[in-house]
Amino acid sequence: MMYTIITEKKYQRGKRAKGFPKRYLPEIEEYVACLEDNPFQVRNAKKLAGGCSMYRKRFGSWRLIYSVDKKTRTVVLSDLCIRSEGTYRR
């Protein structure tokens, strides 16, 4: 059974950001398709500290932040932002 993908406003704004390199869009869409199939078998995702089910995937200097809920079988794409000191403090 597949996971449901939910996108938050920050993620949508990140994709439309002025400095966002459009060359990453196909790679991100392919990654999201893999998350839909099985979010625990994707490659190069790092679990964020803090004991929550938040992960990040790196696309150059940009980060895709997402969470996985096993009970409801959902993946929430929380943010797509450029890496900075405050990226993971949200």
C-alpha positions in Angstrom: 0.0 0.0 0.0 1.3 3.4 -0.9 1.9 6.4 1.3 -0.1 9.6 0.8 2.0 12.8 0.1 0.9 16.0 1.7 2.6 19.3 0.8 2.7 22.3 3.1 2.8 25.9 2.0 6.5 26.3 2.9 7.4 23.5 0.5 5.4 25.1 -2.3 6.9 28.5 -1.7 10.4 26.9 -1.8 9.8 25.5 -5.2 8.7 28.9 -6.5 11.5 30.8 -4.7 13.5 33.2 -6.9 16.9 31.6 -6.3 15.7 27.9 -6.5 17.6 26.1 -9.3 14.9 24.5 -11.6 17.4 21.8 -12.5 16.5 20.1 -9.2 12.8 19.8 -10.0 13.0 16.5 -11.9 15.2 15.0 -9.2 12.8 16.2 -6.4 9.8 14.8 -8.3 11.5 11.4 -8.7 12.4 11.4 -5.0 8.9 12.2 -3.9 7.6 9.3 -6.1 10.0 7.0 -4.2 8.7 8.4 -0.9 5.2 7.5 -2.0 6.2 3.9 -2.6 8.2 3.4 0.6 9.7 6.3 2.5 11.9 4.0 4.6 13.8 2.6 1.6 14.9 5.9 0.0 18.7 6.6 -0.3 20.7 9.4 1.3 18.0 10.7 3.6 19.1 11.7 7.0 16.9 11.5 10.1 16.9 14.7 12.1 17.8 14.8 15.7 15.2 15.2 18.4 13.4 11.9 18.4 10.8 12.8 15.9 10.1 11.2 12.5 11.6 14.2 10.5 14.0 13.6 7.7 16.0 15.7 5.3 17.2 15.1 1.7 20.0 17.2 0.2 19.7 18.7 -3.3 22.9 20.7 -3.8 22.7 23.5 -1.2 18.9 23.1 -0.9 17.2 20.8 1.7 13.9 19.0 1.5 12.5 18.5 5.0 9.7 16.0 5.5 8.1 13.8 8.1 6.7 10.2 7.9 3.6 9.0 9.9 3.5 5.1 9.9 0.0 5.0 11.4 -1.8 7.1 8.8 0.7 6.2 6.0 1.4 9.8 5.1 4.5 11.7 4.2 4.3 15.5 4.9 6.7 17.6 2.7 7.3 20.4 5.2 9.9 22.7 3.6 12.2 23.2 0.7 14.8 25.7 1.7 18.4 26.7 1.1 20.9 25.4 3.8 21.6 28.0 6.4 22.3 28.1 10.2 18.5 28.3 10.9 17.4 25.6 8.5 16.8 22.9 11.1 15.6 25.1 13.9 12.1 25.4 12.6 
